[in-house]
Amino acid sequence: MRETDPTEGRTVKTLVLMRHAKSSWDSPGLVDHDRPLNDLGRQDAPRMGRRLLERGIEPDVIITSTAERARSTAALVAGELGTPARRIIADERLYAASVETMLRVIRSLDDRLAVAMLVGHNPEMTELATRFSKTAEAMSTAAVAVFTFEAASWADVRAATSTGNVAAPPIGVTFDAPDRSHDRNR
């Protein structure tokens, strides 16, 4: 029996949110923005890239915070996905960003892009994920949340309001983290 694709025949946008992989605290004098990944982070980021590839999720663009740990995470994931470096964009707005700022970044994306990935920080990544779906989980380091929206334009992607109402909830939601053997669909 053939499994049906719930997005078949629909115009969709897929948003991948990823929290940066585990960072190092070995240099206490280092400013937060410059903290690198630790050994675990350098293992987890490519692992999550492989898992995305196995599921057929290949971002047209990866937009990352300018923080070293986020840029390194994005580069390691892109390496596994075969994403060219020119499609990785470091955006200073994603460092210490509010959810509203991240939504503005998403809504300003070029509509020719079908799949976009944001690599950033907590607590903002978890907060944004929970605004898209009430079933969202706290995003551990290197965790990935994938949201598929029925939308022709990124400008149409909406998160829940302060009252919790989502104008157009995602039609697909998936979460994954390095410590899981399999991702979990919602």
MARLORO-472725 format. One record per residue: x, y, z of N, C-alpha, C in turn; residue in one letter. Coordinates in Angstrom, 2 decimals, always signed. Example, Ala and Ser with C-alpha at 12.3 -4.5 7.8 and 13.67 -1.06 7.14 Angstrom:
n.px; n.py; n.pz; ca.px; ca.py; ca.pz; c.px; c.py; c.pz; code
+13.19; -5.69; +7.80; +12.30; -4.50; +7.80; +13.20; -3.30; +7.80; A
+12.85; -2.25; +7.08; +13.67; -1.06; +7.14; +12.90; +0.03; +7.87; S
***
This chain:
n.px; n.py; n.pz; ca.px; ca.py; ca.pz; c.px; c.py; c.pz; code
+0.84; -1.18; +0.00; +0.00; +0.00; +0.00; +0.88; +1.24; +0.00; M
+0.59; +2.17; -0.87; +1.37; +3.39; -1.00; +0.92; +4.41; +0.04; R
+1.91; +4.99; +0.75; +1.59; +6.02; +1.72; +1.34; +7.32; +0.97; E
+0.29; +8.03; +1.34; -0.02; +9.28; +0.65; +0.74; +10.43; +1.29; T
+1.11; +11.38; +0.47; +1.82; +12.57; +0.92; +0.77; +13.64; +1.23; D
+0.69; +14.11; +2.50; -0.33; +15.09; +2.84; -0.12; +16.44; +2.16; P
+1.07; +16.68; +1.59; +1.32; +17.95; +0.92; +1.08; +17.87; -0.58; T
+0.80; +16.69; -1.09; +0.62; +16.51; -2.52; -0.49; +17.41; -3.05; E
-0.18; +18.16; -4.09; -1.16; +19.05; -4.70; -1.33; +20.37; -3.96; G
-0.56; +20.60; -2.92; -0.66; +21.83; -2.15; +0.60; +22.67; -2.36; R
+0.45; +23.98; -2.19; +1.61; +24.86; -2.18; +2.05; +24.97; -0.73; T
+3.27; +24.53; -0.46; +3.73; +24.50; +0.92; +5.08; +25.20; +1.08; V
+5.31; +25.63; +2.28; +6.60; +26.16; +2.72; +7.02; +25.31; +3.92; K
+8.26; +24.89; +3.94; +8.77; +24.08; +5.04; +9.83; +24.89; +5.78; T
+9.62; +25.02; +7.08; +10.54; +25.76; +7.94; +11.21; +24.79; +8.90; L
+12.53; +24.83; +8.91; +13.32; +23.99; +9.81; +13.94; +24.92; +10.86; V
+13.62; +24.68; +12.11; +14.25; +25.42; +13.21; +15.27; +24.50; +13.85; L
+16.47; +25.00; +14.08; +17.48; +24.20; +14.74; +18.18; +25.03; +15.79; M
+18.26; +24.48; +16.98; +19.07; +25.11; +18.01; +20.52; +24.70; +17.77; R
+21.44; +25.62; +17.97; +22.86; +25.31; +17.76; +23.26; +24.09; +18.59; H
+24.28; +23.40; +18.14; +24.78; +22.22; +18.85; +25.51; +22.66; +20.12; A
+25.88; +21.68; +20.93; +26.49; +21.93; +22.25; +27.77; +22.76; +22.13; K
+27.83; +23.81; +22.91; +28.99; +24.71; +22.86; +29.95; +24.46; +24.01; S
+31.13; +25.00; +23.84; +32.18; +24.84; +24.84; +32.17; +26.00; +25.84; S
+32.44; +25.65; +27.08; +32.59; +26.65; +28.15; +34.03; +26.60; +28.68; W
+34.95; +26.05; +27.90; +36.33; +25.87; +28.35; +37.12; +27.17; +28.51; D
+36.67; +28.22; +27.87; +37.36; +29.52; +27.96; +36.43; +30.53; +28.61; S
+36.41; +30.60; +29.94; +35.46; +31.46; +30.64; +35.55; +32.94; +30.27; P
+36.70; +33.40; +29.81; +36.86; +34.81; +29.44; +36.34; +35.14; +28.05; G
+35.99; +34.11; +27.28; +35.52; +34.31; +25.91; +34.12; +34.91; +25.92; L
+33.90; +35.92; +25.11; +32.55; +36.51; +25.03; +31.58; +35.48; +24.47; V
+30.35; +35.54; +24.91; +29.33; +34.56; +24.53; +29.25; +34.36; +23.02; D
+29.28; +35.43; +22.28; +29.15; +35.38; +20.82; +30.22; +34.51; +20.16; H
+31.39; +34.42; +20.80; +32.53; +33.72; +20.20; +32.74; +32.30; +20.69; D
+31.84; +31.79; +21.53; +32.01; +30.42; +22.04; +31.89; +29.40; +20.91; R
+32.85; +28.47; +20.79; +32.81; +27.45; +19.74; +31.99; +26.23; +20.19; P
+31.84; +25.29; +19.29; +31.23; +24.01; +19.65; +32.23; +23.17; +20.44; L
+31.70; +22.32; +21.31; +32.57; +21.35; +21.98; +32.58; +20.06; +21.16; N
+33.25; +19.03; +21.64; +33.35; +17.77; +20.89; +31.98; +17.17; +20.59; D
+31.11; +17.17; +21.59; +29.77; +16.62; +21.39; +29.02; +17.41; +20.33; L
+29.12; +18.72; +20.36; +28.47; +19.56; +19.36; +28.97; +19.28; +17.96; G
+30.28; +19.05; +17.83; +30.85; +18.74; +16.51; +30.42; +17.37; +16.01; R
+29.94; +16.50; +16.90; +29.40; +15.20; +16.49; +27.90; +15.30; +16.19; Q
+27.18; +16.03; +17.05; +25.72; +16.10; +16.92; +25.24; +16.88; +15.69; D
+25.91; +17.97; +15.36; +25.46; +18.78; +14.22; +25.43; +17.97; +12.92; A
+26.51; +17.29; +12.55; +26.44; +16.49; +11.32; +25.44; +15.33; +11.43; P
+25.31; +14.75; +12.62; +24.33; +13.67; +12.82; +22.92; +14.18; +12.47; R
+22.60; +15.38; +12.91; +21.27; +15.93; +12.62; +21.14; +16.28; +11.13; M
+22.24; +16.70; +10.52; +22.22; +16.94; +9.07; +21.92; +15.66; +8.30; G
+22.52; +14.55; +8.72; +22.25; +13.26; +8.07; +20.79; +12.86; +8.25; R
+20.25; +13.10; +9.44; +18.85; +12.74; +9.67; +17.91; +13.57; +8.80; R
+18.22; +14.83; +8.63; +17.40; +15.65; +7.73; +17.48; +15.10; +6.30; L
+18.68; +14.77; +5.87; +18.88; +14.24; +4.52; +18.12; +12.94; +4.33; L
+18.15; +12.06; +5.33; +17.42; +10.79; +5.26; +15.92; +11.02; +5.08; E
+15.42; +12.10; +5.62; +13.99; +12.42; +5.51; +13.68; +13.26; +4.27; R
+14.70; +13.56; +3.48; +14.49; +14.32; +2.25; +14.33; +15.81; +2.47; G
+14.78; +16.30; +3.60; +14.67; +17.74; +3.89; +16.00; +18.39; +3.54; I
+15.97; +19.18; +2.47; +17.17; +19.85; +1.98; +16.85; +21.33; +1.83; E
+17.28; +22.14; +2.78; +16.96; +23.58; +2.74; +17.53; +24.28; +1.50; P
+16.72; +25.18; +0.97; +17.18; +26.04; -0.12; +18.12; +27.10; +0.42; D
+17.95; +27.44; +1.69; +18.79; +28.43; +2.36; +18.88; +28.06; +3.84; V
+20.04; +28.34; +4.42; +20.23; +28.18; +5.87; +20.61; +29.55; +6.41; I
+19.77; +30.08; +7.27; +20.03; +31.39; +7.87; +20.43; +31.13; +9.32; I
+21.60; +31.62; +9.69; +22.14; +31.34; +11.01; +22.46; +32.60; +11.78; T
+22.39; +32.48; +13.08; +22.89; +33.53; +13.96; +24.37; +33.73; +13.64; S
+24.87; +34.90; +13.93; +26.29; +35.18; +13.69; +27.20; +34.61; +14.78; T
+26.63; +34.07; +15.86; +27.45; +33.48; +16.92; +28.24; +32.30; +16.36; A
+29.47; +32.15; +16.82; +30.36; +31.10; +16.32; +29.72; +29.72; +16.40; E
+29.08; +29.39; +17.52; +28.50; +28.05; +17.71; +27.35; +27.81; +16.73; R
+26.60; +28.83; +16.41; +25.50; +28.68; +15.44; +26.05; +28.56; +14.02; A
+27.02; +29.41; +13.67; +27.63; +29.33; +12.33; +28.29; +27.98; +12.10; R
+28.97; +27.46; +13.13; +29.61; +26.15; +12.99; +28.57; +25.05; +12.84; S
+27.50; +25.13; +13.60; +26.41; +24.16; +13.47; +25.86; +24.18; +12.06; T
+25.57; +25.37; +11.55; +25.03; +25.51; +10.20; +25.98; +24.92; +9.16; A
+27.27; +25.19; +9.30; +28.25; +24.68; +8.34; +28.35; +23.16; +8.38; A
+28.32; +22.58; +9.58; +28.40; +21.12; +9.69; +27.15; +20.44; +9.13; L
+25.98; +21.02; +9.38; +24.74; +20.47; +8.83; +24.76; +20.60; +7.31; V
+25.15; +21.77; +6.83; +25.21; +22.00; +5.37; +26.16; +21.01; +4.70; A
+27.25; +20.70; +5.36; +28.20; +19.73; +4.80; +27.56; +18.37; +4.59; G
+26.75; +17.95; +5.53; +26.05; +16.66; +5.41; +24.97; +16.70; +4.34; E
+24.34; +17.85; +4.19; +23.25; +17.99; +3.23; +23.76; +18.28; +1.81; L
+25.03; +18.63; +1.69; +25.55; +19.02; +0.38; +25.13; +20.43; -0.01; G
+24.77; +21.23; +0.98; +24.34; +22.61; +0.73; +25.58; +23.47; +0.50; T
+25.64; +24.19; -0.62; +26.80; +25.04; -0.88; +26.91; +26.17; +0.15; P
+28.14; +26.55; +0.46; +28.39; +27.61; +1.45; +27.68; +28.91; +1.07; A
+27.51; +29.16; -0.21; +26.86; +30.41; -0.63; +25.40; +30.47; -0.22; R
+24.83; +29.32; +0.17; +23.42; +29.30; +0.61; +23.30; +29.34; +2.12; R
+24.41; +29.62; +2.81; +24.38; +29.84; +4.26; +24.53; +31.34; +4.49; I
+23.57; +31.91; +5.18; +23.57; +33.35; +5.42; +23.64; +33.60; +6.93; I
+24.67; +34.31; +7.35; +24.78; +34.71; +8.76; +24.02; +36.02; +8.93; A
+23.04; +36.01; +9.83; +22.17; +37.17; +10.03; +22.24; +37.58; +11.50; D
+22.79; +38.76; +11.74; +22.98; +39.22; +13.12; +21.67; +39.37; +13.88; E
+20.56; +39.48; +13.16; +19.27; +39.60; +13.84; +18.90; +38.34; +14.62; R
+19.51; +37.19; +14.29; +19.17; +35.94; +14.96; +19.95; +35.71; +16.25; L
+20.91; +36.58; +16.56; +21.63; +36.46; +17.82; +20.88; +37.28; +18.87; Y
+20.46; +36.64; +19.95; +19.68; +37.29; +21.01; +18.39; +37.89; +20.44; A
+17.78; +37.16; +19.54; +16.59; +37.64; +18.83; +15.32; +37.37; +19.62; A
+14.36; +38.22; +19.44; +13.03; +37.95; +19.97; +12.30; +37.05; +18.97; S
+11.23; +36.44; +19.42; +10.41; +35.63; +18.52; +9.87; +36.51; +17.39; V
+9.47; +37.71; +17.72; +8.94; +38.61; +16.68; +9.99; +38.92; +15.63; E
+11.24; +39.09; +16.05; +12.32; +39.35; +15.09; +12.51; +38.13; +14.19; T
+12.51; +36.93; +14.78; +12.66; +35.72; +13.97; +11.50; +35.58; +12.98; M
+10.30; +35.92; +13.41; +9.15; +35.87; +12.50; +9.32; +36.86; +11.36; L
+9.86; +38.03; +11.64; +10.11; +39.01; +10.57; +11.12; +38.45; +9.57; R
+12.16; +37.78; +10.06; +13.15; +37.17; +9.16; +12.47; +36.13; +8.28; V
+11.64; +35.29; +8.87; +10.94; +34.24; +8.12; +10.00; +34.85; +7.09; I
+9.23; +35.82; +7.49; +8.23; +36.43; +6.58; +8.87; +37.22; +5.45; R
+10.15; +37.57; +5.60; +10.82; +38.33; +4.54; +11.56; +37.44; +3.55; S
+11.47; +36.12; +3.73; +12.16; +35.21; +2.83; +11.61; +35.29; +1.41; L
+12.46; +35.03; +0.46; +12.08; +35.01; -0.95; +11.10; +33.86; -1.18; D
+9.99; +34.14; -1.79; +8.95; +33.14; -2.00; +9.35; +32.03; -2.96; D
+10.45; +32.21; -3.68; +10.94; +31.12; -4.54; +11.55; +30.00; -3.71; R
+11.85; +30.27; -2.44; +12.41; +29.26; -1.54; +11.29; +28.39; -0.98; L
+11.42; +27.09; -1.13; +10.39; +26.18; -0.59; +10.73; +25.71; +0.82; A
+12.04; +25.57; +1.10; +12.49; +25.05; +2.39; +13.56; +25.99; +2.94; V
+13.31; +26.51; +4.13; +14.28; +27.41; +4.78; +14.60; +26.87; +6.16; A
+15.85; +27.07; +6.57; +16.30; +26.61; +7.88; +16.87; +27.79; +8.65; M
+16.48; +27.90; +9.91; +17.04; +28.89; +10.82; +17.83; +28.17; +11.90; L
+19.05; +28.63; +12.16; +19.87; +28.07; +13.23; +20.08; +29.18; +14.25; V
+19.63; +28.93; +15.47; +19.72; +29.98; +16.48; +19.85; +29.43; +17.89; G
+19.27; +30.14; +18.83; +19.52; +29.94; +20.25; +18.23; +29.75; +21.05; H
+18.40; +29.18; +22.22; +17.31; +29.10; +23.19; +17.45; +30.28; +24.15; N
+16.37; +30.75; +24.71; +15.04; +30.15; +24.72; +14.19; +30.50; +23.50; P
+14.72; +31.33; +22.61; +13.92; +31.80; +21.47; +13.46; +30.69; +20.54; E
+14.34; +29.71; +20.27; +13.94; +28.62; +19.36; +12.78; +27.82; +19.94; M
+12.86; +27.48; +21.21; +11.76; +26.74; +21.84; +10.48; +27.58; +21.85; T
+10.62; +28.85; +22.17; +9.44; +29.72; +22.20; +8.79; +29.82; +20.83; E
+9.59; +29.97; +19.78; +9.03; +30.05; +18.44; +8.36; +28.73; +18.06; L
+9.01; +27.61; +18.36; +8.43; +26.30; +18.05; +7.08; +26.13; +18.74; A
+6.99; +26.54; +20.00; +5.72; +26.39; +20.72; +4.66; +27.36; +20.22; T
+5.09; +28.44; +19.63; +4.11; +29.36; +19.02; +3.55; +28.78; +17.72; R
+4.33; +27.94; +17.04; +3.84; +27.28; +15.83; +2.98; +26.07; +16.16; F
+3.31; +25.36; +17.24; +2.59; +24.15; +17.58; +2.56; +23.95; +19.09; S
+1.39; +23.69; +19.61; +1.24; +23.46; +21.05; +1.92; +22.16; +21.47; K
+2.22; +21.29; +20.53; +2.87; +20.01; +20.84; +4.39; +20.12; +20.83; T
+4.92; +21.31; +20.56; +6.37; +21.48; +20.50; +7.01; +21.17; +21.84; A
+8.24; +20.72; +21.75; +9.01; +20.36; +22.95; +10.13; +21.36; +23.14; E
+10.69; +21.35; +24.36; +11.88; +22.18; +24.60; +12.97; +21.70; +23.65; A
+13.65; +22.63; +23.04; +14.67; +22.27; +22.05; +16.03; +22.18; +22.73; M
+16.49; +20.96; +22.90; +17.83; +20.72; +23.44; +18.85; +21.14; +22.39; S
+20.12; +21.14; +22.76; +21.14; +21.51; +21.77; +21.08; +20.55; +20.58; T
+21.18; +21.12; +19.38; +21.12; +20.42; +18.10; +19.75; +19.84; +17.77; A
+18.73; +20.19; +18.54; +17.38; +19.72; +18.24; +16.86; +20.41; +16.98; A
+15.98; +19.71; +16.29; +15.40; +20.20; +15.05; +13.88; +20.10; +15.13; V
+13.21; +21.15; +14.71; +11.75; +21.15; +14.58; +11.44; +21.53; +13.14; A
+10.63; +20.71; +12.48; +10.28; +20.95; +11.08; +8.78; +21.22; +11.00; V
+8.43; +22.36; +10.41; +7.04; +22.78; +10.27; +6.72; +22.95; +8.79; F
+5.65; +22.32; +8.33; +5.21; +22.48; +6.96; +3.91; +23.26; +6.98; T
+3.89; +24.35; +6.23; +2.73; +25.23; +6.18; +2.12; +25.21; +4.79; F
+0.80; +25.22; +4.74; +0.14; +25.40; +3.45; +0.13; +26.90; +3.19; E
+1.08; +27.34; +2.37; +1.26; +28.76; +2.11; +2.02; +28.94; +0.81; A
+1.61; +29.92; +0.03; +2.30; +30.24; -1.21; +3.43; +31.24; -0.94; A
+3.32; +31.95; +0.18; +4.29; +32.98; +0.51; +4.75; +32.83; +1.96; S
+6.02; +33.13; +2.18; +6.54; +33.12; +3.54; +5.83; +34.17; +4.39; W
+5.35; +35.21; +3.76; +4.64; +36.26; +4.49; +3.36; +35.72; +5.13; A
+2.87; +34.58; +4.64; +1.65; +33.98; +5.17; +1.90; +33.06; +6.36; D
+3.16; +32.81; +6.70; +3.48; +31.93; +7.83; +3.22; +32.70; +9.12; V
+2.36; +32.14; +9.93; +1.95; +32.82; +11.16; +2.16; +31.92; +12.37; R
+2.50; +32.54; +13.47; +2.63; +31.83; +14.75; +1.43; +32.22; +15.61; A
+1.27; +31.51; +16.70; +0.16; +31.78; +17.61; +0.26; +33.20; +18.16; A
-0.88; +33.77; +18.41; -0.94; +35.09; +19.04; -0.76; +34.92; +20.54; T
-0.78; +36.01; +21.25; -0.63; +35.94; +22.70; -1.77; +35.16; +23.35; S
-2.90; +35.03; +22.65; -4.02; +34.24; +23.18; -3.91; +32.78; +22.80; T
-2.87; +32.44; +21.99; -2.65; +31.04; +21.64; -3.30; +30.60; +20.34; G
-3.98; +31.50; +19.66; -4.64; +31.14; +18.40; -3.65; +31.24; +17.24; N
-3.60; +30.19; +16.44; -2.75; +30.20; +15.24; -3.66; +30.39; +14.04; V
-3.39; +31.45; +13.26; -4.23; +31.75; +12.10; -4.21; +30.60; +11.10; A
-3.05; +30.07; +10.82; -2.91; +28.96; +9.88; -1.90; +27.99; +10.46; A
-2.36; +27.05; +11.28; -1.42; +26.12; +11.91; -0.71; +25.28; +10.86; P
+0.48; +24.78; +11.20; +1.20; +23.94; +10.24; +0.42; +22.66; +9.93; P
+0.60; +22.16; +8.71; -0.06; +20.91; +8.32; +0.83; +19.71; +8.63; I
+2.07; +19.99; +9.01; +2.99; +18.93; +9.40; +3.98; +19.46; +10.42; G
+4.24; +18.67; +11.46; +5.18; +19.07; +12.51; +6.01; +17.84; +12.89; V
+7.32; +17.98; +12.91; +8.22; +16.90; +13.30; +9.31; +17.45; +14.20; T
+9.64; +16.69; +15.23; +10.73; +17.06; +16.14; +11.76; +15.95; +16.17; F
+13.02; +16.34; +16.31; +14.09; +15.37; +16.43; +15.20; +16.00; +17.27; D
+15.96; +15.15; +17.92; +17.10; +15.59; +18.73; +18.16; +14.49; +18.70; A
+19.40; +14.86; +18.93; +20.49; +13.88; +18.84; +20.32; +12.66; +19.75; P
+19.67; +12.83; +20.88; +19.54; +11.72; +21.83; +18.38; +10.78; +21.53; D
+17.72; +11.00; +20.42; +16.61; +10.12; +20.01; +17.06; +9.17; +18.94; R
+16.48; +7.99; +18.96; +16.80; +7.04; +17.90; +15.97; +7.33; +16.66; S
+14.80; +7.92; +16.85; +13.93; +8.29; +15.74; +13.24; +9.60; +16.06; H
+12.87; +10.32; +15.00; +12.14; +11.56; +15.23; +10.70; +11.25; +15.60; D
+10.02; +12.26; +16.05; +8.63; +12.07; +16.46; +7.76; +13.04; +15.67; R
+6.77; +12.48; +14.99; +5.83; +13.28; +14.22; +4.66; +13.64; +15.10; N
+4.11; +14.80; +14.86; +2.94; +15.27; +15.62; +1.80; +15.52; +14.67; R
***
